[in-house]
Amino acid sequence: MTQAGPSGPPRLRSGGILFGGLFGGLTAVVSLTAIGRVWAACDIGTDAAADSMTLLFLAPPIWIATTVAWVVL
């Protein structure tokens, strides 16, 4: 009696997660840079410190959302 082996090469899930995190991080940086420049051009906020803190709090959700999207793709 013979056992059936894998039908193809094993897939490395860690590679997809690694690239998802990398590309998600890059996408988040680009998104935050664009948001910051738009806010500066439109004079949104009272000063640069307030805008920086808001962008600092927006960074993790944007990174998580884009990472999940890249991993799924």
mmCIF file of the N, C-alpha and C atoms, coordinates in Angstrom:
data_MODEL
# 
_entry.id   MODEL 
# 
loop_
_atom_site.group_PDB 
_atom_site.id 
_atom_site.type_symbol 
_atom_site.label_atom_id 
_atom_site.label_alt_id 
_atom_site.label_comp_id 
_atom_site.label_asym_id 
_atom_site.label_entity_id 
_atom_site.label_seq_id 
_atom_site.pdbx_PDB_ins_code 
_atom_site.Cartn_x 
_atom_site.Cartn_y 
_atom_site.Cartn_z 
_atom_site.occupancy 
_atom_site.B_iso_or_equiv 
_atom_site.pdbx_formal_charge 
_atom_site.auth_seq_id 
_atom_site.auth_comp_id 
_atom_site.auth_asym_id 
_atom_site.auth_atom_id 
_atom_site.pdbx_PDB_model_num 
ATOM 1   N N  . MET A 1 1  ? 0.833  -1.162 0.000  1.00 0.00 ? 1  MET A N  1 
ATOM 2   C CA . MET A 1 1  ? 0.000  0.000  0.000  1.00 0.00 ? 1  MET A CA 1 
ATOM 3   C C  . MET A 1 1  ? 0.891  1.243  0.000  1.00 0.00 ? 1  MET A C  1 
ATOM 4   N N  . THR A 1 2  ? 0.652  2.157  -0.887 1.00 0.00 ? 2  THR A N  1 
ATOM 5   C CA . THR A 1 2  ? 1.456  3.362  -0.985 1.00 0.00 ? 2  THR A CA 1 
ATOM 6   C C  . THR A 1 2  ? 0.666  4.547  -0.456 1.00 0.00 ? 2  THR A C  1 
ATOM 7   N N  . GLN A 1 3  ? 1.390  5.479  0.102  1.00 0.00 ? 3  GLN A N  1 
ATOM 8   C CA . GLN A 1 3  ? 0.752  6.688  0.599  1.00 0.00 ? 3  GLN A CA 1 
ATOM 9   C C  . GLN A 1 3  ? 0.880  7.786  -0.444 1.00 0.00 ? 3  GLN A C  1 
ATOM 10  N N  . ALA A 1 4  ? -0.169 8.555  -0.543 1.00 0.00 ? 4  ALA A N  1 
ATOM 11  C CA . ALA A 1 4  ? -0.152 9.663  -1.489 1.00 0.00 ? 4  ALA A CA 1 
ATOM 12  C C  . ALA A 1 4  ? 0.670  10.805 -0.906 1.00 0.00 ? 4  ALA A C  1 
ATOM 13  N N  . GLY A 1 5  ? 1.575  11.320 -1.674 1.00 0.00 ? 5  GLY A N  1 
ATOM 14  C CA . GLY A 1 5  ? 2.392  12.436 -1.251 1.00 0.00 ? 5  GLY A CA 1 
ATOM 15  C C  . GLY A 1 5  ? 1.731  13.755 -1.633 1.00 0.00 ? 5  GLY A C  1 
ATOM 16  N N  . PRO A 1 6  ? 2.376  14.833 -1.313 1.00 0.00 ? 6  PRO A N  1 
ATOM 17  C CA . PRO A 1 6  ? 1.823  16.131 -1.692 1.00 0.00 ? 6  PRO A CA 1 
ATOM 18  C C  . PRO A 1 6  ? 1.779  16.259 -3.216 1.00 0.00 ? 6  PRO A C  1 
ATOM 19  N N  . SER A 1 7  ? 0.737  16.904 -3.695 1.00 0.00 ? 7  SER A N  1 
ATOM 20  C CA . SER A 1 7  ? 0.569  17.022 -5.135 1.00 0.00 ? 7  SER A CA 1 
ATOM 21  C C  . SER A 1 7  ? 1.478  18.078 -5.755 1.00 0.00 ? 7  SER A C  1 
ATOM 22  N N  . GLY A 1 8  ? 2.008  18.950 -4.965 1.00 0.00 ? 8  GLY A N  1 
ATOM 23  C CA . GLY A 1 8  ? 2.878  20.001 -5.492 1.00 0.00 ? 8  GLY A CA 1 
ATOM 24  C C  . GLY A 1 8  ? 3.841  20.454 -4.416 1.00 0.00 ? 8  GLY A C  1 
ATOM 25  N N  . PRO A 1 9  ? 4.650  21.449 -4.744 1.00 0.00 ? 9  PRO A N  1 
ATOM 26  C CA . PRO A 1 9  ? 5.587  21.951 -3.746 1.00 0.00 ? 9  PRO A CA 1 
ATOM 27  C C  . PRO A 1 9  ? 4.826  22.630 -2.598 1.00 0.00 ? 9  PRO A C  1 
ATOM 28  N N  . PRO A 1 10 ? 5.351  22.574 -1.398 1.00 0.00 ? 10 PRO A N  1 
ATOM 29  C CA . PRO A 1 10 ? 4.665  23.215 -0.260 1.00 0.00 ? 10 PRO A CA 1 
ATOM 30  C C  . PRO A 1 10 ? 4.654  24.729 -0.422 1.00 0.00 ? 10 PRO A C  1 
ATOM 31  N N  . ARG A 1 11 ? 3.554  25.320 -0.023 1.00 0.00 ? 11 ARG A N  1 
ATOM 32  C CA . ARG A 1 11 ? 3.434  26.781 -0.110 1.00 0.00 ? 11 ARG A CA 1 
ATOM 33  C C  . ARG A 1 11 ? 3.946  27.408 1.170  1.00 0.00 ? 11 ARG A C  1 
ATOM 34  N N  . LEU A 1 12 ? 4.668  28.450 1.033  1.00 0.00 ? 12 LEU A N  1 
ATOM 35  C CA . LEU A 1 12 ? 5.189  29.162 2.187  1.00 0.00 ? 12 LEU A CA 1 
ATOM 36  C C  . LEU A 1 12 ? 4.259  30.322 2.508  1.00 0.00 ? 12 LEU A C  1 
ATOM 37  N N  . ARG A 1 13 ? 3.507  30.186 3.564  1.00 0.00 ? 13 ARG A N  1 
ATOM 38  C CA . ARG A 1 13 ? 2.581  31.241 3.972  1.00 0.00 ? 13 ARG A CA 1 
ATOM 39  C C  . ARG A 1 13 ? 3.344  32.406 4.590  1.00 0.00 ? 13 ARG A C  1 
ATOM 40  N N  . SER A 1 14 ? 4.487  32.114 5.177  1.00 0.00 ? 14 SER A N  1 
ATOM 41  C CA . SER A 1 14 ? 5.236  33.180 5.831  1.00 0.00 ? 14 SER A CA 1 
ATOM 42  C C  . SER A 1 14 ? 5.726  34.217 4.825  1.00 0.00 ? 14 SER A C  1 
ATOM 43  N N  . GLY A 1 15 ? 6.007  33.784 3.601  1.00 0.00 ? 15 GLY A N  1 
ATOM 44  C CA . GLY A 1 15 ? 6.440  34.731 2.575  1.00 0.00 ? 15 GLY A CA 1 
ATOM 45  C C  . GLY A 1 15 ? 5.342  35.722 2.230  1.00 0.00 ? 15 GLY A C  1 
ATOM 46  N N  . GLY A 1 16 ? 4.100  35.235 2.141  1.00 0.00 ? 16 GLY A N  1 
ATOM 47  C CA . GLY A 1 16 ? 2.974  36.123 1.854  1.00 0.00 ? 16 GLY A CA 1 
ATOM 48  C C  . GLY A 1 16 ? 2.715  37.099 2.975  1.00 0.00 ? 16 GLY A C  1 
ATOM 49  N N  . ILE A 1 17 ? 2.847  36.616 4.213  1.00 0.00 ? 17 ILE A N  1 
ATOM 50  C CA . ILE A 1 17 ? 2.633  37.497 5.355  1.00 0.00 ? 17 ILE A CA 1 
ATOM 51  C C  . ILE A 1 17 ? 3.761  38.520 5.446  1.00 0.00 ? 17 ILE A C  1 
ATOM 52  N N  . LEU A 1 18 ? 4.993  38.090 5.174  1.00 0.00 ? 18 LEU A N  1 
ATOM 53  C CA . LEU A 1 18 ? 6.131  39.010 5.216  1.00 0.00 ? 18 LEU A CA 1 
ATOM 54  C C  . LEU A 1 18 ? 5.981  40.108 4.166  1.00 0.00 ? 18 LEU A C  1 
ATOM 55  N N  . PHE A 1 19 ? 5.677  39.709 2.930  1.00 0.00 ? 19 PHE A N  1 
ATOM 56  C CA . PHE A 1 19 ? 5.510  40.712 1.882  1.00 0.00 ? 19 PHE A CA 1 
ATOM 57  C C  . PHE A 1 19 ? 4.271  41.569 2.122  1.00 0.00 ? 19 PHE A C  1 
ATOM 58  N N  . GLY A 1 20 ? 3.222  40.979 2.688  1.00 0.00 ? 20 GLY A N  1 
ATOM 59  C CA . GLY A 1 20 ? 2.029  41.754 3.023  1.00 0.00 ? 20 GLY A CA 1 
ATOM 60  C C  . GLY A 1 20 ? 2.334  42.828 4.042  1.00 0.00 ? 20 GLY A C  1 
ATOM 61  N N  . GLY A 1 21 ? 3.106  42.460 5.068  1.00 0.00 ? 21 GLY A N  1 
ATOM 62  C CA . GLY A 1 21 ? 3.495  43.451 6.072  1.00 0.00 ? 21 GLY A CA 1 
ATOM 63  C C  . GLY A 1 21 ? 4.385  44.538 5.503  1.00 0.00 ? 21 GLY A C  1 
ATOM 64  N N  . LEU A 1 22 ? 5.302  44.143 4.634  1.00 0.00 ? 22 LEU A N  1 
ATOM 65  C CA . LEU A 1 22 ? 6.204  45.114 4.011  1.00 0.00 ? 22 LEU A CA 1 
ATOM 66  C C  . LEU A 1 22 ? 5.445  46.067 3.099  1.00 0.00 ? 22 LEU A C  1 
ATOM 67  N N  . PHE A 1 23 ? 4.654  45.517 2.190  1.00 0.00 ? 23 PHE A N  1 
ATOM 68  C CA . PHE A 1 23 ? 3.910  46.371 1.255  1.00 0.00 ? 23 PHE A CA 1 
ATOM 69  C C  . PHE A 1 23 ? 2.809  47.148 1.964  1.00 0.00 ? 23 PHE A C  1 
ATOM 70  N N  . GLY A 1 24 ? 2.218  46.542 2.999  1.00 0.00 ? 24 GLY A N  1 
ATOM 71  C CA . GLY A 1 24 ? 1.239  47.269 3.795  1.00 0.00 ? 24 GLY A CA 1 
ATOM 72  C C  . GLY A 1 24 ? 1.870  48.461 4.494  1.00 0.00 ? 24 GLY A C  1 
ATOM 73  N N  . GLY A 1 25 ? 3.069  48.265 5.027  1.00 0.00 ? 25 GLY A N  1 
ATOM 74  C CA . GLY A 1 25 ? 3.775  49.370 5.666  1.00 0.00 ? 25 GLY A CA 1 
ATOM 75  C C  . GLY A 1 25 ? 4.133  50.471 4.686  1.00 0.00 ? 25 GLY A C  1 
ATOM 76  N N  . LEU A 1 26 ? 4.594  50.079 3.518  1.00 0.00 ? 26 LEU A N  1 
ATOM 77  C CA . LEU A 1 26 ? 4.920  51.084 2.498  1.00 0.00 ? 26 LEU A CA 1 
ATOM 78  C C  . LEU A 1 26 ? 3.667  51.843 2.041  1.00 0.00 ? 26 LEU A C  1 
ATOM 79  N N  . THR A 1 27 ? 2.567  51.114 1.874  1.00 0.00 ? 27 THR A N  1 
ATOM 80  C CA . THR A 1 27 ? 1.314  51.757 1.485  1.00 0.00 ? 27 THR A CA 1 
ATOM 81  C C  . THR A 1 27 ? 0.834  52.703 2.578  1.00 0.00 ? 27 THR A C  1 
ATOM 82  N N  . ALA A 1 28 ? 0.980  52.312 3.841  1.00 0.00 ? 28 ALA A N  1 
ATOM 83  C CA . ALA A 1 28 ? 0.579  53.172 4.952  1.00 0.00 ? 28 ALA A CA 1 
ATOM 84  C C  . ALA A 1 28 ? 1.416  54.446 4.989  1.00 0.00 ? 28 ALA A C  1 
ATOM 85  N N  . VAL A 1 29 ? 2.718  54.321 4.761  1.00 0.00 ? 29 VAL A N  1 
ATOM 86  C CA . VAL A 1 29 ? 3.588  55.508 4.760  1.00 0.00 ? 29 VAL A CA 1 
ATOM 87  C C  . VAL A 1 29 ? 3.190  56.461 3.638  1.00 0.00 ? 29 VAL A C  1 
ATOM 88  N N  . VAL A 1 30 ? 2.932  55.925 2.464  1.00 0.00 ? 30 VAL A N  1 
ATOM 89  C CA . VAL A 1 30 ? 2.516  56.766 1.340  1.00 0.00 ? 30 VAL A CA 1 
ATOM 90  C C  . VAL A 1 30 ? 1.175  57.433 1.646  1.00 0.00 ? 30 VAL A C  1 
ATOM 91  N N  . SER A 1 31 ? 0.235  56.680 2.229  1.00 0.00 ? 31 SER A N  1 
ATOM 92  C CA . SER A 1 31 ? -1.081 57.235 2.558  1.00 0.00 ? 31 SER A CA 1 
ATOM 93  C C  . SER A 1 31 ? -0.957 58.350 3.594  1.00 0.00 ? 31 SER A C  1 
ATOM 94  N N  . LEU A 1 32 ? -0.172 58.122 4.637  1.00 0.00 ? 32 LEU A N  1 
ATOM 95  C CA . LEU A 1 32 ? -0.007 59.137 5.666  1.00 0.00 ? 32 LEU A CA 1 
ATOM 96  C C  . LEU A 1 32 ? 0.712  60.373 5.134  1.00 0.00 ? 32 LEU A C  1 
ATOM 97  N N  . THR A 1 33 ? 1.669  60.175 4.260  1.00 0.00 ? 33 THR A N  1 
ATOM 98  C CA . THR A 1 33 ? 2.352  61.319 3.652  1.00 0.00 ? 33 THR A CA 1 
ATOM 99  C C  . THR A 1 33 ? 1.383  62.139 2.807  1.00 0.00 ? 33 THR A C  1 
ATOM 100 N N  . ALA A 1 34 ? 0.558  61.467 2.029  1.00 0.00 ? 34 ALA A N  1 
ATOM 101 C CA . ALA A 1 34 ? -0.422 62.174 1.197  1.00 0.00 ? 34 ALA A CA 1 
ATOM 102 C C  . ALA A 1 34 ? -1.433 62.917 2.062  1.00 0.00 ? 34 ALA A C  1 
ATOM 103 N N  . ILE A 1 35 ? -1.932 62.270 3.128  1.00 0.00 ? 35 ILE A N  1 
ATOM 104 C CA . ILE A 1 35 ? -2.892 62.926 4.008  1.00 0.00 ? 35 ILE A CA 1 
ATOM 105 C C  . ILE A 1 35 ? -2.252 64.151 4.667  1.00 0.00 ? 35 ILE A C  1 
ATOM 106 N N  . GLY A 1 36 ? -1.030 64.003 5.151  1.00 0.00 ? 36 GLY A N  1 
ATOM 107 C CA . GLY A 1 36 ? -0.337 65.120 5.789  1.00 0.00 ? 36 GLY A CA 1 
ATOM 108 C C  . GLY A 1 36 ? -0.118 66.292 4.849  1.00 0.00 ? 36 GLY A C  1 
ATOM 109 N N  . ARG A 1 37 ? 0.232  66.008 3.608  1.00 0.00 ? 37 ARG A N  1 
ATOM 110 C CA . ARG A 1 37 ? 0.450  67.101 2.648  1.00 0.00 ? 37 ARG A CA 1 
ATOM 111 C C  . ARG A 1 37 ? -0.853 67.787 2.265  1.00 0.00 ? 37 ARG A C  1 
ATOM 112 N N  . VAL A 1 38 ? -1.916 67.021 2.144  1.00 0.00 ? 38 VAL A N  1 
ATOM 113 C CA . VAL A 1 38 ? -3.222 67.625 1.840  1.00 0.00 ? 38 VAL A CA 1 
ATOM 114 C C  . VAL A 1 38 ? -3.662 68.503 3.000  1.00 0.00 ? 38 VAL A C  1 
ATOM 115 N N  . TRP A 1 39 ? -3.507 68.010 4.239  1.00 0.00 ? 39 TRP A N  1 
ATOM 116 C CA . TRP A 1 39 ? -3.876 68.818 5.387  1.00 0.00 ? 39 TRP A CA 1 
ATOM 117 C C  . TRP A 1 39 ? -3.055 70.101 5.452  1.00 0.00 ? 39 TRP A C  1 
ATOM 118 N N  . ALA A 1 40 ? -1.770 70.022 5.149  1.00 0.00 ? 40 ALA A N  1 
ATOM 119 C CA . ALA A 1 40 ? -0.916 71.213 5.184  1.00 0.00 ? 40 ALA A CA 1 
ATOM 120 C C  . ALA A 1 40 ? -1.318 72.197 4.090  1.00 0.00 ? 40 ALA A C  1 
ATOM 121 N N  . ALA A 1 41 ? -1.658 71.684 2.907  1.00 0.00 ? 41 ALA A N  1 
ATOM 122 C CA . ALA A 1 41 ? -2.043 72.564 1.806  1.00 0.00 ? 41 ALA A CA 1 
ATOM 123 C C  . ALA A 1 41 ? -3.382 73.240 2.062  1.00 0.00 ? 41 ALA A C  1 
ATOM 124 N N  . CYS A 1 42 ? -4.271 72.559 2.781  1.00 0.00 ? 42 CYS A N  1 
ATOM 125 C CA . CYS A 1 42 ? -5.611 73.104 3.041  1.00 0.00 ? 42 CYS A CA 1 
ATOM 126 C C  . CYS A 1 42 ? -5.701 73.798 4.396  1.00 0.00 ? 42 CYS A C  1 
ATOM 127 N N  . ASP A 1 43 ? -4.595 73.932 5.102  1.00 0.00 ? 43 ASP A N  1 
ATOM 128 C CA . ASP A 1 43 ? -4.546 74.574 6.423  1.00 0.00 ? 43 ASP A CA 1 
ATOM 129 C C  . ASP A 1 43 ? -5.528 73.941 7.406  1.00 0.00 ? 43 ASP A C  1 
ATOM 130 N N  . ILE A 1 44 ? -5.539 72.618 7.467  1.00 0.00 ? 44 ILE A N  1 
ATOM 131 C CA . ILE A 1 44 ? -6.389 71.902 8.409  1.00 0.00 ? 44 ILE A CA 1 
ATOM 132 C C  . ILE A 1 44 ? -5.615 71.694 9.698  1.00 0.00 ? 44 ILE A C  1 
ATOM 133 N N  . GLY A 1 45 ? -6.266 71.938 10.826 1.00 0.00 ? 45 GLY A N  1 
ATOM 134 C CA . GLY A 1 45 ? -5.618 71.772 12.126 1.00 0.00 ? 45 GLY A CA 1 
ATOM 135 C C  . GLY A 1 45 ? -5.118 73.096 12.652 1.00 0.00 ? 45 GLY A C  1 
ATOM 136 N N  . THR A 1 46 ? -4.784 73.099 13.925 1.00 0.00 ? 46 THR A N  1 
ATOM 137 C CA . THR A 1 46 ? -4.330 74.341 14.537 1.00 0.00 ? 46 THR A CA 1 
ATOM 138 C C  . THR A 1 46 ? -2.832 74.537 14.395 1.00 0.00 ? 46 THR A C  1 
ATOM 139 N N  . ASP A 1 47 ? -2.081 73.447 14.448 1.00 0.00 ? 47 ASP A N  1 
ATOM 140 C CA . ASP A 1 47 ? -0.632 73.545 14.269 1.00 0.00 ? 47 ASP A CA 1 
ATOM 141 C C  . ASP A 1 47 ? -0.086 72.188 13.838 1.00 0.00 ? 47 ASP A C  1 
ATOM 142 N N  . ALA A 1 48 ? 1.174  72.147 13.566 1.00 0.00 ? 48 ALA A N  1 
ATOM 143 C CA . ALA A 1 48 ? 1.790  70.926 13.055 1.00 0.00 ? 48 ALA A CA 1 
ATOM 144 C C  . ALA A 1 48 ? 1.781  69.802 14.083 1.00 0.00 ? 48 ALA A C  1 
ATOM 145 N N  . ALA A 1 49 ? 1.869  70.135 15.357 1.00 0.00 ? 49 ALA A N  1 
ATOM 146 C CA . ALA A 1 49 ? 1.889  69.100 16.392 1.00 0.00 ? 49 ALA A CA 1 
ATOM 147 C C  . ALA A 1 49 ? 0.562  68.350 16.451 1.00 0.00 ? 49 ALA A C  1 
ATOM 148 N N  . ALA A 1 50 ? -0.544 69.073 16.321 1.00 0.00 ? 50 ALA A N  1 
ATOM 149 C CA . ALA A 1 50 ? -1.860 68.426 16.354 1.00 0.00 ? 50 ALA A CA 1 
ATOM 150 C C  . ALA A 1 50 ? -2.028 67.500 15.159 1.00 0.00 ? 50 ALA A C  1 
ATOM 151 N N  . ASP A 1 51 ? -1.591 67.947 14.006 1.00 0.00 ? 51 ASP A N  1 
ATOM 152 C CA . ASP A 1 51 ? -1.676 67.113 12.813 1.00 0.00 ? 51 ASP A CA 1 
ATOM 153 C C  . ASP A 1 51 ? -0.790 65.881 12.937 1.00 0.00 ? 51 ASP A C  1 
ATOM 154 N N  . SER A 1 52 ? 0.392  66.042 13.497 1.00 0.00 ? 52 SER A N  1 
ATOM 155 C CA . SER A 1 52 ? 1.310  64.916 13.648 1.00 0.00 ? 52 SER A CA 1 
ATOM 156 C C  . SER A 1 52 ? 0.753  63.864 14.597 1.00 0.00 ? 52 SER A C  1 
ATOM 157 N N  . MET A 1 53 ? 0.138  64.289 15.680 1.00 0.00 ? 53 MET A N  1 
ATOM 158 C CA . MET A 1 53 ? -0.443 63.332 16.626 1.00 0.00 ? 53 MET A CA 1 
ATOM 159 C C  . MET A 1 53 ? -1.612 62.583 15.985 1.00 0.00 ? 53 MET A C  1 
ATOM 160 N N  . THR A 1 54 ? -2.430 63.270 15.215 1.00 0.00 ? 54 THR A N  1 
ATOM 161 C CA . THR A 1 54 ? -3.541 62.605 14.534 1.00 0.00 ? 54 THR A CA 1 
ATOM 162 C C  . THR A 1 54 ? -3.016 61.577 13.548 1.00 0.00 ? 54 THR A C  1 
ATOM 163 N N  . LEU A 1 55 ? -2.008 61.947 12.777 1.00 0.00 ? 55 LEU A N  1 
ATOM 164 C CA . LEU A 1 55 ? -1.424 61.008 11.826 1.00 0.00 ? 55 LEU A CA 1 
ATOM 165 C C  . LEU A 1 55 ? -0.751 59.847 12.547 1.00 0.00 ? 55 LEU A C  1 
ATOM 166 N N  . LEU A 1 56 ? -0.174 60.098 13.714 1.00 0.00 ? 56 LEU A N  1 
ATOM 167 C CA . LEU A 1 56 ? 0.442  59.029 14.494 1.00 0.00 ? 56 LEU A CA 1 
ATOM 168 C C  . LEU A 1 56 ? -0.605 58.009 14.932 1.00 0.00 ? 56 LEU A C  1 
ATOM 169 N N  . PHE A 1 57 ? -1.783 58.481 15.318 1.00 0.00 ? 57 PHE A N  1 
ATOM 170 C CA . PHE A 1 57 ? -2.856 57.568 15.707 1.00 0.00 ? 57 PHE A CA 1 
ATOM 171 C C  . PHE A 1 57 ? -3.505 56.892 14.512 1.00 0.00 ? 57 PHE A C  1 
ATOM 172 N N  . LEU A 1 58 ? -3.432 57.493 13.341 1.00 0.00 ? 58 LEU A N  1 
ATOM 173 C CA . LEU A 1 58 ? -3.984 56.876 12.129 1.00 0.00 ? 58 LEU A CA 1 
ATOM 174 C C  . LEU A 1 58 ? -3.064 55.820 11.535 1.00 0.00 ? 58 LEU A C  1 
ATOM 175 N N  . ALA A 1 59 ? -1.787 55.867 11.854 1.00 0.00 ? 59 ALA A N  1 
ATOM 176 C CA . ALA A 1 59 ? -0.819 54.959 11.241 1.00 0.00 ? 59 ALA A CA 1 
ATOM 177 C C  . ALA A 1 59 ? -1.124 53.475 11.479 1.00 0.00 ? 59 ALA A C  1 
ATOM 178 N N  . PRO A 1 60 ? -1.349 53.023 12.715 1.00 0.00 ? 60 PRO A N  1 
ATOM 179 C CA . PRO A 1 60 ? -1.606 51.581 12.903 1.00 0.00 ? 60 PRO A CA 1 
ATOM 180 C C  . PRO A 1 60 ? -2.850 51.056 12.186 1.00 0.00 ? 60 PRO A C  1 
ATOM 181 N N  . PRO A 1 61 ? -4.010 51.745 12.247 1.00 0.00 ? 61 PRO A N  1 
ATOM 182 C CA . PRO A 1 61 ? -5.166 51.207 11.514 1.00 0.00 ? 61 PRO A CA 1 
ATOM 183 C C  . PRO A 1 61 ? -4.952 51.155 10.001 1.00 0.00 ? 61 PRO A C  1 
ATOM 184 N N  . ILE A 1 62 ? -4.279 52.162 9.462  1.00 0.00 ? 62 ILE A N  1 
ATOM 185 C CA . ILE A 1 62 ? -4.019 52.153 8.021  1.00 0.00 ? 62 ILE A CA 1 
ATOM 186 C C  . ILE A 1 62 ? -3.065 51.013 7.678  1.00 0.00 ? 62 ILE A C  1 
ATOM 187 N N  . TRP A 1 63 ? -2.036 50.811 8.502  1.00 0.00 ? 63 TRP A N  1 
ATOM 188 C CA . TRP A 1 63 ? -1.082 49.739 8.250  1.00 0.00 ? 63 TRP A CA 1 
ATOM 189 C C  . TRP A 1 63 ? -1.762 48.377 8.344  1.00 0.00 ? 63 TRP A C  1 
ATOM 190 N N  . ILE A 1 64 ? -2.588 48.176 9.344  1.00 0.00 ? 64 ILE A N  1 
ATOM 191 C CA . ILE A 1 64 ? -3.287 46.893 9.498  1.00 0.00 ? 64 ILE A CA 1 
ATOM 192 C C  . ILE A 1 64 ? -4.216 46.639 8.319  1.00 0.00 ? 64 ILE A C  1 
ATOM 193 N N  . ALA A 1 65 ? -4.982 47.655 7.932  1.00 0.00 ? 65 ALA A N  1 
ATOM 194 C CA . ALA A 1 65 ? -5.926 47.472 6.825  1.00 0.00 ? 65 ALA A CA 1 
ATOM 195 C C  . ALA A 1 65 ? -5.207 47.166 5.517  1.00 0.00 ? 65 ALA A C  1 
ATOM 196 N N  . THR A 1 66 ? -4.131 47.875 5.233  1.00 0.00 ? 66 THR A N  1 
ATOM 197 C CA . THR A 1 66 ? -3.434 47.625 3.976  1.00 0.00 ? 66 THR A CA 1 
ATOM 198 C C  . THR A 1 66 ? -2.654 46.309 4.007  1.00 0.00 ? 66 THR A C  1 
ATOM 199 N N  . THR A 1 67 ? -2.141 45.925 5.180  1.00 0.00 ? 67 THR A N  1 
ATOM 200 C CA . THR A 1 67 ? -1.449 44.646 5.297  1.00 0.00 ? 67 THR A CA 1 
ATOM 201 C C  . THR A 1 67 ? -2.406 43.486 5.044  1.00 0.00 ? 67 THR A C  1 
ATOM 202 N N  . VAL A 1 68 ? -3.590 43.553 5.650  1.00 0.00 ? 68 VAL A N  1 
ATOM 203 C CA . VAL A 1 68 ? -4.585 42.502 5.424  1.00 0.00 ? 68 VAL A CA 1 
ATOM 204 C C  . VAL A 1 68 ? -4.955 42.421 3.952  1.00 0.00 ? 68 VAL A C  1 
ATOM 205 N N  . ALA A 1 69 ? -5.122 43.567 3.316  1.00 0.00 ? 69 ALA A N  1 
ATOM 206 C CA . ALA A 1 69 ? -5.463 43.568 1.893  1.00 0.00 ? 69 ALA A CA 1 
ATOM 207 C C  . ALA A 1 69 ? -4.344 42.932 1.051  1.00 0.00 ? 69 ALA A C  1 
ATOM 208 N N  . TRP A 1 70 ? -3.081 43.267 1.363  1.00 0.00 ? 70 TRP A N  1 
ATOM 209 C CA . TRP A 1 70 ? -1.961 42.696 0.607  1.00 0.00 ? 70 TRP A CA 1 
ATOM 210 C C  . TRP A 1 70 ? -1.810 41.209 0.862  1.00 0.00 ? 70 TRP A C  1 
ATOM 211 N N  . VAL A 1 71 ? -2.035 40.743 2.099  1.00 0.00 ? 71 VAL A N  1 
ATOM 212 C CA . VAL A 1 71 ? -1.915 39.323 2.404  1.00 0.00 ? 71 VAL A CA 1 
ATOM 213 C C  . VAL A 1 71 ? -3.005 38.535 1.672  1.00 0.00 ? 71 VAL A C  1 
ATOM 214 N N  . VAL A 1 72 ? -4.206 39.090 1.627  1.00 0.00 ? 72 VAL A N  1 
ATOM 215 C CA . VAL A 1 72 ? -5.302 38.410 0.920  1.00 0.00 ? 72 VAL A CA 1 
ATOM 216 C C  . VAL A 1 72 ? -4.994 38.314 -0.568 1.00 0.00 ? 72 VAL A C  1 
ATOM 217 N N  . LEU A 1 73 ? -4.435 39.382 -1.124 1.00 0.00 ? 73 LEU A N  1 
ATOM 218 C CA . LEU A 1 73 ? -4.098 39.344 -2.549 1.00 0.00 ? 73 LEU A CA 1 
ATOM 219 C C  . LEU A 1 73 ? -2.981 38.364 -2.793 1.00 0.00 ? 73 LEU A C  1 
# 
